[in-house]
Amino acid sequence: MQDPLALDPIAAYDFREGQGDTIASLAPDEDDSLTLTLGDAIDREAQPPRQGILGPVSPPGQGGARWAEEGLVIEGARVAAKTYGPAAWLTDTLVDAGALSVEFVGGPGDTEQNGPARMVSLSVDPYHRNLTLGQEADRYVLRLRTTDTDANGTPNIETPPGTVRPELQHVMATYDGGVARVYVDGELAVEEDRGGSLESWDADYPLVIANEADLERQWRGTVALAAIYDRALTNDEVTGRADAWLA
Amino acid sequence: MPGRHEAAMTRRDFVGRLGAGVLALGAAGSVARGQGSPKVGIAQSEHVLVDGAVRPYTVGEMIDRAVMFVTGAASADAAWSGLFSADEVVGIKPNGLGGYGCSTDPAVITHCIQRLHGVGVRPESILLWEDRPNNLDACSLSVDEPLLGARSHLIQSDLTEPITHGSLTDRFFRPLVNDVDAVLNLPILKAHPICGVTLAMKNHYGSLADPSAQHFDRCNTPMVDLADMPFIRDKTRLVVCDGTRARIQGQAYGEPEYYPNVVMAATDPVAHDTVGYHIIEDERERRGIAPLKGSDLEPRYIAMAAERGLGVADLESIDYEVIDLA
């Protein structure tokens, strides 16, 4: 069953059939810091293309975002669902656990967007993050900051080329304190050792869905679910989640 | 037929009139569009490529139309006659760094040489050069086989002593400095991983001996000093850019990723590069690629060159026109 709370996430957002400009976490929000806001992006009108030298210039996606039965459809630019302020409790909980999982269910708008285009981020700008699950053209990318990495969580952990498809996909990143894994549609796509610990994480970063906090790394597509767990889900659990969403 | 002196005066007067708008700009580098604005002709044809190969007849027509726009001449013969004269030594700098398929096309080079012949420039008075054998090869040029009588050279075969201008010190292809009267610059339309774009001004990195030493400040300051070298600044007569295929991000070599199907012509290299930069930037925006402007890759050299008085960098002050050959 597509129950966002089936495996006890500490933050969970169901974007199906949403409305308004806020998305509350379905998991208990211990310090009221996990509600996401879309600001003015919802139902923002598309801008007419400007005239370039060789013809009209119309960037991919116009306008902002809109609600649909399948989730939040993001076609424009400068769209993000993010916490009003730092997601401090979330960050502290994950640091204490020393492990995590990040779940994203959605349909990428294309296989060319890059940046990486941020899908789920605990970060403040393009160069400082605790974690990001994103898309780099036809690959999913995990940036996970530990005491052994830089403040940007690089080097990237990347799935093989062709992993991203412009259709509903289930993406899960897990970290058990030593190994980071990314699953796509229930299948392990990449695993790499990631030494160190989460002690270097910064509790001042917001939680951001579908963009970077400065709105300069837009991810376009349809978001159905985003969830975060304070443990590394097992292979079987990941497969079960994917089966539930993609059946 | 006019005598040699009369022909030279006619050409110099003509070029002087073309450049008057530029020279009057001063440091600001901008002027109200209209009389005095530098011209950039952009000839476009959806038929110029067939299975990825350039059609010689079509690209020749595009070159002619673009050059006619820049000069205001009623015919290609008149346009080229107004820019070059029979008694001159003409140097042609193609761009072969991008490899096969992403370098100045042989059909572009051939047509330009034919137009120079039409002006009366002797075949042996036309020379081409590049800095590496592979780069010549990518343009289907060879030091062993003249192209319509024009010889190709590797610059290392004949270099000057070091010449310093501003931040830049390097050795140069000696014939460019000493023998060539007029330069025809044949760049292509490419992004660059260090300086953002590589167009007419960057093309002359293939005219100096140690281009790798001139990449400081992301090439911006040395590129302006290079363009301001008297033997480049004062001898550059025409830029004809092969924009049939282009790259808009990443490395300056490799497969083309954008097919604008254009040839651009200009007498103002700064105006040319301004237009080329905007064409690349427009396509990046169409594809949702982050703009060069405001990033480390912003081609600051263009505005810097305008501030130096080398041309016009304000798109609003450039008289450009897309000429659709359909």
Interface residues (C-beta under 8 A of the other chain):
Chain A: G52 I53 L54 V57 S58 P59 P60 G61 E112 Q113 N114 G115 E216 Q218 R220
Chain B: I42 Q44 P260 V262 V275 H278 I279 D282 E283 E285 R286 R287 G288 I289 A290 Y320 V322
